[in-house]
Amino acid sequence: MVTFRALLTPLALVPLAVPASAQCGLERILPEGGFEDTIAWGVSDDGTTVVGASYFGLGPADPSAFTWTAATGLVPLMPFGSGASEALAVSADGSVIVGRASDSGSDQPVLWSASAAPVSLLDGTGLGGSGQATDVSADGSTVVGWTFRSGTIRSFRWTASGGVFELPLPIGFNRVRAEGVSADGSVVVGSMQNGFSAPRAYRWTAGGGFVDITPAGASSAAALDVSADGATVVGHASFPGAGQRGVRWDASGAASTLGNAFGSSSSARAVSSDGRSVAGSANSAFDASTWSPETGGVDAGVWVPDGGYFTDVSDGGVHVGLTYYGPVGESYAIVWRASEVGATYCEDAVPNSTGCVGRLSAEGSASVASNDLTLRASSLPPSVFGLFLSARAIGSTPQPGGSTGTLCLAGPIGRFNAPGQVQSSGAAGELLLALDLTALPTPNALVAAATGETWSFQAWHRTPGGTGSNFTDAVALTLR
């Protein structure tokens, strides 16, 4: 695990006074001394390394780039130049970080690595001007971003072997920003405009050049991220009479808005490497939102109750972004862990007696052939009895049978209530069940799951004293 402590100046090695905090499965990354706020801009594909910036300082006036892991907490990155810095993206294994840093009043696209001091990607190019690096390929060998000089903004690709290559301006546009890059560096997405005209979303490849992917009927659009294989793109588009909506382009290039959770003034800010999970914001960046093929759009307010938004998501369900904590928009960076496999949903879940919503995670593999999938229910009251439920459809039924919670399964519902499957949550407040995918319960019989089927799971549990009950949140997953 890369900690980047080798990159720190001696002063930055002073232990941080305030560690990250965690409550109800939501970790808040508190700022280093002298700053008020933090924001997380990116997370590694393995979900362990988060990057972002501390900002709005009580003492220092400029943002300060950081990296964070659960083991190290917040670690400031080595300064570049004399001004502000922000870490905006990180490679799959956390070893390469890119962003921007200011030197003598000019923003530079900067790369931090574990083996060297931070460098400007414009050094030695003769290009001059300013810019920033916005994304990095999975192995860290390709970086994209944009440069600004003489009133023109141009996208660039930097490779470890070839240095900076500015993409030719598409005809009719002079302000072109690169926002995301595929795992192998071959696909770039972003926005393009002429002067201050409405931006258009684009997808770029070396063979095809710039392709305008703005949805039909949209007055403006921007592409913000792309899956590892370059096939799935996410961003936002504005439609007359409907406002800005989060958008996902699939492998065929077809664009679709992402449902009610991505409603008014929304944006799909990030997509997981496998293209299945989308993270972003709604309602002018006050509501964190997620999307998956199984669940559609999900308002994440029950898990991020103070409001905020997501900026990135890993394949294993680790979401990062920010949440608000003060009356004038003060914010902390957040790390929220959804289900490791599949998609977390149930925005109508009800907190239990711990003050938290009970959490469900599917762990292991969604492969039927592997038959290696485990359900874990956590954040439960200690020493209460509970069991797991399964169904082939999602739903929302408040207080079924007098429960205080919400049943988020629909259709015929199976119960894992065979001997040994009804459990106590114990002192840790957890239930754990290894599934046998050849024998999932339905109301009438045990059935074998098949590749391509979508199953949803939830846990039911007694409340302390045994007189009532509640439910965790839920997970939907498609077996392969």
Backbone torsions as a table, in degrees:
resi	resn	phi	psi	omega
1	MET	NA	126.9	-178.4
2	VAL	-83.7	127.2	-179.4
3	THR	-105.5	-18.2	-179.7
4	PHE	66.3	13.4	177.7
5	ARG	-64.5	-25.4	177.6
6	ALA	-64.9	-16.5	-177.5
7	LEU	-89.1	-5.6	-170.2
8	LEU	-83.1	148.8	169.4
9	THR	-73.9	161.0	-179.5
10	PRO	-55.1	-40.0	-179.4
11	LEU	-63.8	-33.0	-177.4
12	ALA	-73.4	-9.0	179.1
13	LEU	-81.4	-4.8	175.8
14	VAL	-63.7	129.7	-177.4
15	PRO	-56.0	140.1	178.9
16	LEU	-71.3	140.1	-176.1
17	ALA	-77.8	-26.2	-173.5
18	VAL	-121.2	114.6	178.5
19	PRO	-80.0	168.8	172.7
20	ALA	-65.3	149.1	179.5
21	SER	-115.4	156.2	-179.3
22	ALA	-137.3	137.1	175.9
23	GLN	-151.4	127.9	176.9
24	CYS	56.3	34.7	177.3
25	GLY	82.6	2.2	179.4
26	LEU	-111.1	113.5	179.1
27	GLU	-92.4	133.7	176.6
28	ARG	-106.7	127.9	178.8
29	ILE	-93.9	104.9	-175.8
30	LEU	-80.9	152.2	-172.2
31	PRO	-75.9	160.9	172.5
32	GLU	-69.6	165.9	-178.0
33	GLY	-56.3	137.0	178.7
34	GLY	94.5	-8.9	179.1
35	PHE	-115.1	157.4	179.4
36	GLU	-100.1	-31.9	-165.5
37	ASP	-134.2	160.7	171.3
38	THR	-138.7	154.0	170.8
39	ILE	-138.8	139.2	174.5
40	ALA	-99.8	126.0	-178.9
41	TRP	-102.7	-23.8	-175.4
42	GLY	-153.6	158.6	176.1
43	VAL	-138.8	141.3	179.1
44	SER	-66.4	157.9	-178.7
45	ASP	-60.4	-30.2	178.9
46	ASP	-82.9	-1.2	173.6
47	GLY	78.3	6.6	-173.8
48	THR	-97.4	-26.9	-173.9
49	THR	-115.5	125.3	179.1
50	VAL	-113.7	140.7	177.5
51	VAL	-127.3	153.9	-179.6
52	GLY	178.4	-144.9	-177.3
53	ALA	-153.4	146.3	165.1
54	SER	-91.7	144.1	-175.2
55	TYR	-155.6	-177.4	-175.9
56	PHE	47.0	62.3	-174.7
57	GLY	-76.2	150.0	171.4
58	LEU	-75.9	-30.5	176.7
59	GLY	-109.5	-77.2	177.4
60	PRO	-63.1	141.7	-177.1
61	ALA	-94.6	-16.6	-171.1
62	ASP	-104.1	145.2	173.6
63	PRO	-57.0	151.3	-178.9
64	SER	-130.0	120.0	-176.9
65	ALA	-67.0	145.2	177.0
66	PHE	-140.7	162.7	165.4
67	THR	-122.7	153.7	-175.6
68	TRP	-144.4	137.3	165.8
69	THR	-133.3	162.9	178.5
70	ALA	-61.0	-30.5	-177.8
71	ALA	-78.6	-38.1	-173.3
72	THR	-98.4	-20.7	-168.6
73	GLY	70.4	-162.8	-178.0
74	LEU	-74.5	128.1	178.3
75	VAL	-126.7	116.3	177.9
76	PRO	-63.4	140.8	175.8
77	LEU	-80.5	154.2	-179.9
78	MET	-56.8	130.9	-180.0
79	PRO	-62.6	149.6	170.6
80	PHE	-122.3	123.8	-178.4
81	GLY	71.5	-152.6	-170.6
82	SER	-119.5	5.6	-173.8
83	GLY	-127.3	-146.8	-174.0
84	ALA	-69.8	157.3	172.9
85	SER	-149.0	146.8	175.0
86	GLU	-139.3	133.0	172.2
87	ALA	-91.9	121.1	-170.4
88	LEU	-108.2	-21.8	-178.0
89	ALA	-158.9	161.1	-175.5
90	VAL	-144.2	145.9	179.9
91	SER	-69.2	172.8	-172.7
92	ALA	-58.0	-39.3	-177.3
93	ASP	-99.4	5.2	177.5
94	GLY	82.7	6.0	-173.2
95	SER	-86.9	-17.8	179.5
96	VAL	-127.7	129.9	-179.8
97	ILE	-123.9	139.7	178.7
98	VAL	-129.6	159.9	178.7
99	GLY	175.4	-138.1	-179.5
100	ARG	-136.1	152.0	173.6
101	ALA	-149.5	146.1	-175.7
102	SER	-100.8	134.0	175.8
103	ASP	-134.6	119.6	-179.1
104	SER	55.8	37.5	175.3
105	GLY	83.8	2.2	-178.8
106	SER	-116.1	123.2	176.5
107	ASP	-69.9	137.5	179.8
108	GLN	-124.8	143.6	171.1
109	PRO	-73.7	121.2	-169.3
110	VAL	-122.6	145.5	175.9
111	LEU	-120.7	128.3	171.7
112	TRP	-107.4	138.1	173.4
113	SER	-138.0	164.8	-177.5
114	ALA	-72.1	-17.6	-171.7
115	SER	-103.8	-3.6	-174.7
116	ALA	-153.9	164.5	174.7
117	ALA	-67.9	157.0	179.4
118	PRO	-63.1	145.6	-178.0
119	VAL	-132.4	148.6	170.2
120	SER	-82.1	132.5	179.9
121	LEU	-73.3	-10.0	177.5
122	LEU	-91.2	-10.0	-179.8
123	ASP	-58.9	131.5	176.4
124	GLY	80.2	0.4	-178.3
125	THR	-89.1	-21.7	-175.2
126	GLY	75.4	6.3	-175.9
127	LEU	-76.8	-32.4	-177.3
128	GLY	66.2	-163.6	178.8
129	GLY	71.4	-158.7	-177.5
130	SER	-135.4	-176.8	179.0
131	GLY	165.0	-169.6	175.7
132	GLN	-155.9	153.8	174.6
133	ALA	-97.3	128.5	-171.2
134	THR	-109.1	-23.3	-178.9
135	ASP	-157.1	162.1	-177.0
136	VAL	-140.4	144.4	-179.8
137	SER	-67.6	169.2	-174.6
138	ALA	-56.7	-42.3	-177.4
139	ASP	-92.5	4.0	177.1
140	GLY	80.7	3.8	-174.3
141	SER	-87.7	-14.5	179.7
142	THR	-128.3	130.7	178.8
143	VAL	-123.2	141.5	174.1
144	VAL	-122.1	157.9	178.7
145	GLY	179.9	-152.8	179.7
146	TRP	-148.1	154.9	177.6
147	THR	-119.7	154.9	-179.3
148	PHE	-133.6	126.5	173.1
149	ARG	-162.9	144.6	177.5
150	SER	52.1	39.6	176.6
151	GLY	76.7	4.1	-178.4
152	THR	-114.6	136.7	174.6
153	ILE	-112.1	127.4	-177.9
154	ARG	-128.2	138.2	174.0
155	SER	-73.9	150.6	175.6
156	PHE	-137.0	156.0	166.9
157	ARG	-119.0	130.0	173.6
158	TRP	-112.5	133.5	173.7
159	THR	-122.7	151.6	-179.0
160	ALA	-61.1	-28.7	-177.0
161	SER	-91.1	-29.7	-172.3
162	GLY	-117.1	-5.2	-178.8
163	GLY	75.1	-153.8	-173.9
164	VAL	-85.5	133.2	172.0
165	PHE	-127.7	114.8	177.1
166	GLU	-80.1	127.9	179.3
167	LEU	-69.2	136.6	178.2
168	PRO	-58.1	139.9	178.6
169	LEU	-65.1	132.2	174.8
170	PRO	-67.7	150.8	-177.5
171	ILE	-59.0	128.3	175.9
172	GLY	90.4	3.2	-178.5
173	PHE	-132.2	140.9	177.9
174	ASN	-130.8	8.7	176.7
175	ARG	-136.6	98.3	-171.9
176	VAL	-125.7	118.8	-177.9
177	ARG	-111.6	131.4	171.6
178	ALA	-90.1	131.0	-178.0
179	GLU	-116.4	-31.3	-175.8
180	GLY	-145.2	156.9	-179.2
181	VAL	-140.8	146.1	179.1
182	SER	-71.5	171.8	-174.7
183	ALA	-60.7	-36.6	-178.8
184	ASP	-95.1	3.6	176.8
185	GLY	81.3	5.4	-173.3
186	SER	-88.1	-20.4	-178.1
187	VAL	-117.7	128.5	178.7
188	VAL	-120.6	138.5	176.9
189	VAL	-127.6	156.7	179.6
190	GLY	176.0	-148.4	-179.6
191	SER	-135.2	154.0	-179.5
192	MET	-141.1	143.8	178.6
193	GLN	-152.1	165.1	176.7
194	ASN	-110.2	112.7	-173.5
195	GLY	61.4	-126.2	179.5
196	PHE	-109.5	29.0	175.4
197	SER	-69.9	168.3	179.1
198	ALA	-61.1	132.6	-178.5
199	PRO	-70.5	154.2	175.2
200	ARG	-119.4	143.7	177.3
201	ALA	-81.0	143.2	177.8
202	TYR	-135.5	158.5	169.3
203	ARG	-128.2	129.0	-175.1
204	TRP	-121.3	138.4	167.8
205	THR	-135.6	159.3	179.8
206	ALA	-61.5	-36.8	-178.1
207	GLY	-79.4	-33.0	-174.5
208	GLY	-105.3	-9.7	-177.8
209	GLY	66.1	-154.2	-178.9
210	PHE	-81.1	127.0	175.5
211	VAL	-119.4	121.5	178.1
212	ASP	-72.4	118.0	-178.2
213	ILE	-112.9	17.4	177.5
214	THR	-56.2	128.8	-177.8
215	PRO	-60.5	149.2	176.5
216	ALA	-58.2	134.3	178.3
217	GLY	87.1	-8.9	-178.9
218	ALA	-83.2	142.4	178.4
219	SER	-87.1	-19.2	176.2
220	SER	-162.3	163.1	-179.6
221	ALA	-165.2	159.8	173.9
222	ALA	-147.0	136.0	172.4
223	ALA	-95.8	130.0	-172.1
224	LEU	-114.3	-22.1	-178.5
225	ASP	-158.0	163.0	-176.6
226	VAL	-145.2	146.8	-179.6
227	SER	-69.9	171.0	-176.2
228	ALA	-58.9	-39.8	-178.0
229	ASP	-85.7	1.0	178.5
230	GLY	78.5	4.0	-173.1
231	ALA	-88.8	-33.8	-176.3
232	THR	-107.7	127.3	-178.2
233	VAL	-121.4	144.1	176.2
234	VAL	-130.8	158.8	179.2
235	GLY	173.6	-139.2	177.6
236	HIS	-149.5	162.5	177.3
237	ALA	-147.4	148.6	177.6
238	SER	-105.9	133.9	-178.0
239	PHE	-121.0	134.7	179.5
240	PRO	-54.2	127.0	178.5
241	GLY	83.1	-11.0	-177.6
242	ALA	-119.3	-13.5	179.5
243	GLY	78.4	-167.5	-177.9
244	GLN	-82.3	132.8	-178.7
245	ARG	-129.2	142.8	172.2
246	GLY	-64.2	138.8	-174.2
247	VAL	-131.7	145.1	172.8
248	ARG	-127.5	127.4	173.4
249	TRP	-99.3	127.0	-178.6
250	ASP	-88.3	-174.8	-174.5
251	ALA	-62.2	-24.0	178.5
252	SER	-83.4	-7.4	-176.7
253	GLY	92.4	-3.7	179.6
254	ALA	-71.8	136.9	-179.1
255	ALA	-103.2	141.6	175.7
256	SER	-143.5	142.6	174.1
257	THR	-77.8	162.6	-163.7
258	LEU	-108.7	29.9	169.0
259	GLY	89.3	-178.5	-172.1
260	ASN	-62.6	-35.5	-179.9
261	ALA	-64.4	-28.1	174.0
262	PHE	-103.1	53.8	-175.0
263	GLY	-84.4	-128.8	-171.7
264	SER	-57.3	136.1	175.9
265	SER	51.4	53.0	-174.9
266	SER	-114.8	165.9	178.2
267	SER	-152.1	135.9	169.3
268	ALA	-89.7	104.1	-169.7
269	ARG	-89.4	-24.4	-174.2
270	ALA	-154.2	153.2	175.1
271	VAL	-131.8	142.4	178.4
272	SER	-66.8	162.2	-176.6
273	SER	-58.9	-34.7	-179.5
274	ASP	-81.7	-1.5	175.5
275	GLY	79.3	4.2	-172.8
276	ARG	-95.8	-26.5	-176.4
277	SER	-112.8	131.3	178.6
278	VAL	-117.5	139.6	179.5
279	ALA	-130.2	146.8	-179.8
280	GLY	-178.9	-142.2	-171.7
281	SER	-144.7	160.7	175.0
282	ALA	-142.8	167.1	176.6
283	ASN	52.8	55.7	176.5
284	SER	58.2	42.3	175.4
285	ALA	68.2	27.2	175.1
286	PHE	-101.8	-13.1	-177.7
287	ASP	-128.2	119.2	174.1
288	ALA	-69.7	140.2	-176.8
289	SER	-138.9	152.7	175.5
290	THR	-132.8	164.3	178.5
291	TRP	-149.8	143.8	171.2
292	SER	-148.2	161.0	177.8
293	PRO	-60.6	-30.7	-177.4
294	GLU	-76.5	-36.9	-171.0
295	THR	-107.1	-17.4	-167.9
296	GLY	68.7	-159.4	-178.9
297	GLY	-73.2	138.2	-179.8
298	VAL	-128.9	124.2	173.4
299	ASP	-76.8	119.7	-174.3
300	ALA	-89.1	18.9	-176.1
301	GLY	-60.3	-30.0	-179.4
302	VAL	-69.2	-25.8	178.8
303	TRP	-96.3	-23.7	177.7
304	VAL	-123.6	73.0	-166.7
305	PRO	-69.3	-19.4	-179.0
306	ASP	-91.3	7.2	-179.5
307	GLY	83.0	164.4	-177.8
308	GLY	146.7	-161.9	177.7
309	TYR	-156.5	160.5	177.3
310	PHE	-98.0	142.1	179.2
311	THR	-113.5	-18.7	-178.8
312	ASP	-159.3	161.7	-179.6
313	VAL	-150.2	138.9	177.3
314	SER	-94.6	166.6	178.5
315	ASP	-61.6	-29.5	-178.7
316	GLY	-88.3	16.3	172.6
317	GLY	86.1	11.1	177.7
318	VAL	-83.7	117.0	179.7
319	HIS	-105.2	141.1	175.6
320	VAL	-129.8	161.0	179.9
321	GLY	167.9	-131.1	177.8
322	LEU	-148.1	159.4	171.3
323	THR	-132.3	152.7	-177.6
324	TYR	-88.8	149.4	178.2
325	TYR	-136.2	-8.6	-176.1
326	GLY	-128.3	173.2	-172.9
327	PRO	-74.7	-17.0	-177.7
328	VAL	-122.3	35.5	172.6
329	GLY	89.5	11.4	175.1
330	GLU	-58.2	144.4	-172.6
331	SER	-143.0	154.3	171.7
332	TYR	-118.9	140.9	169.9
333	ALA	-62.5	147.0	-178.9
334	ILE	-129.3	153.1	170.0
335	VAL	-126.6	115.8	179.5
336	TRP	-121.2	126.3	-176.9
337	ARG	-101.2	109.1	172.0
338	ALA	-81.1	-171.4	-179.8
339	SER	-60.2	140.5	179.3
340	GLU	-63.8	-37.0	177.3
341	VAL	-123.9	138.8	-178.7
342	GLY	81.7	-162.3	-174.5
343	ALA	-127.8	131.1	176.1
344	THR	-78.0	136.9	174.9
345	TYR	-148.5	-165.7	-177.0
346	CYS	90.9	62.4	-178.8
347	GLU	-68.3	-9.7	176.4
348	ASP	-97.0	12.8	178.3
349	ALA	-59.5	150.1	-174.7
350	VAL	-114.9	130.6	176.8
351	PRO	-56.8	146.6	177.1
352	ASN	-95.6	-166.8	-173.4
353	SER	-68.0	-12.6	175.1
354	THR	-77.5	-11.4	-174.0
355	GLY	90.8	-3.7	-178.8
356	CYS	-114.4	155.2	168.2
357	VAL	-73.5	131.3	174.3
358	GLY	-60.8	135.4	-174.2
359	ARG	-105.3	140.4	174.1
360	LEU	-120.4	135.2	175.2
361	SER	-134.9	136.5	169.9
362	ALA	-95.4	131.2	-174.0
363	GLU	-127.6	147.7	179.0
364	GLY	111.1	-118.2	-174.9
365	SER	-137.1	142.9	175.0
366	ALA	-87.6	7.6	-179.7
367	SER	-78.7	125.6	177.2
368	VAL	-64.3	-40.2	-178.7
369	ALA	-63.4	-36.9	-179.9
370	SER	-71.3	-33.6	-179.1
371	ASN	49.0	52.2	-176.2
372	ASP	-134.9	70.7	-177.7
373	LEU	-130.9	130.0	-178.2
374	THR	-123.8	140.7	174.2
375	LEU	-102.0	134.6	177.2
376	ARG	-127.9	121.5	172.9
377	ALA	-104.2	128.2	-176.7
378	SER	-134.5	178.5	-175.8
379	SER	57.1	37.9	177.8
380	LEU	-99.1	159.6	171.0
381	PRO	-60.6	145.6	179.6
382	PRO	-69.7	146.8	170.5
383	SER	57.2	43.6	171.3
384	VAL	-117.1	152.0	-179.6
385	PHE	-83.8	145.4	179.1
386	GLY	-157.0	170.2	177.2
387	LEU	-152.2	166.5	-178.5
388	PHE	-101.1	151.9	-179.6
389	LEU	-123.1	154.4	177.9
390	SER	-138.8	151.4	177.1
391	ALA	-160.7	170.6	179.9
392	ARG	-108.9	15.0	177.7
393	ALA	-149.0	154.4	177.3
394	ILE	-100.0	158.1	-178.9
395	GLY	-163.3	-168.3	176.5
396	SER	-156.5	104.6	179.7
397	THR	-122.6	104.0	-179.4
398	PRO	-69.2	139.8	170.8
399	GLN	49.2	51.2	177.8
400	PRO	-68.0	136.5	178.1
401	GLY	59.7	25.5	179.3
402	GLY	85.3	3.2	176.5
403	SER	-64.6	154.0	175.5
404	THR	-83.2	-10.3	-174.5
405	GLY	-99.0	-167.1	-178.4
406	THR	-123.5	124.2	174.1
407	LEU	-80.5	119.3	-175.9
408	CYS	-109.0	23.7	171.6
409	LEU	-111.8	157.9	179.5
410	ALA	-140.8	162.6	-178.3
411	GLY	79.3	-165.4	176.6
412	PRO	-59.6	128.7	-175.0
413	ILE	-115.4	126.9	177.3
414	GLY	-96.1	153.1	-179.4
415	ARG	-121.7	130.3	174.0
416	PHE	-84.3	79.7	-175.1
417	ASN	-122.5	23.0	174.9
418	ALA	-69.3	164.1	177.7
419	PRO	-51.9	129.9	-180.0
420	GLY	90.6	-12.9	-178.5
421	GLN	-93.2	-20.6	170.8
422	VAL	-86.2	120.7	-168.1
423	GLN	-128.3	165.7	168.2
424	SER	-96.9	142.2	178.7
425	SER	-72.7	-12.5	175.3
426	GLY	63.9	-170.5	-177.8
427	ALA	-66.5	-28.0	-177.4
428	ALA	-82.2	-11.7	-178.1
429	GLY	68.5	41.8	-177.2
430	GLU	-133.6	149.5	168.9
431	LEU	-122.3	144.6	-177.0
432	LEU	-139.3	132.2	-179.1
433	LEU	-144.0	122.0	172.9
434	ALA	-82.4	120.9	-177.6
435	LEU	-80.4	147.3	167.0
436	ASP	-107.8	103.6	-175.2
437	LEU	-68.7	-7.7	174.4
438	THR	-88.0	-2.8	-175.9
439	ALA	-150.2	67.1	176.0
440	LEU	-88.7	139.7	-174.8
441	PRO	-78.3	140.7	166.3
442	THR	-126.2	172.3	-178.9
443	PRO	-59.1	-25.3	-173.9
444	ASN	-108.2	-26.0	-174.9
445	ALA	-168.1	167.0	170.7
446	LEU	-81.8	137.8	-178.5
447	VAL	-128.9	153.7	176.1
448	ALA	-87.5	129.7	176.5
449	ALA	-71.9	151.0	-178.9
450	ALA	-122.7	150.6	176.9
451	THR	-56.8	135.0	-179.9
452	GLY	93.3	-14.4	177.4
453	GLU	-75.9	146.6	173.8
454	THR	-105.5	126.1	178.2
455	TRP	-120.4	146.5	175.5
456	SER	-119.5	148.0	-176.7
457	PHE	-135.4	150.2	177.7
458	GLN	-153.8	161.0	175.7
459	ALA	-116.9	138.9	174.4
460	TRP	-108.4	143.4	179.1
461	HIS	-148.8	152.9	173.5
462	ARG	-70.6	155.5	172.2
463	THR	-92.2	159.6	-179.9
464	PRO	-54.0	135.0	-175.5
465	GLY	94.8	-16.9	172.7
466	GLY	76.6	13.6	-176.7
467	THR	-99.2	-8.9	179.9
468	GLY	-142.7	-171.5	-178.4
469	SER	-151.8	168.3	177.6
470	ASN	-152.6	174.9	179.0
471	PHE	-127.5	153.7	169.8
472	THR	-79.3	-179.0	164.9
473	ASP	-71.5	-174.4	-170.9
474	ALA	-134.1	164.8	-179.4
475	VAL	-133.2	132.2	173.7
476	ALA	-114.8	136.6	179.9
477	LEU	-146.8	147.6	176.9
478	THR	-101.5	122.8	-177.5
479	LEU	-77.1	148.3	-179.2
480	ARG	-131.6	NA	NA
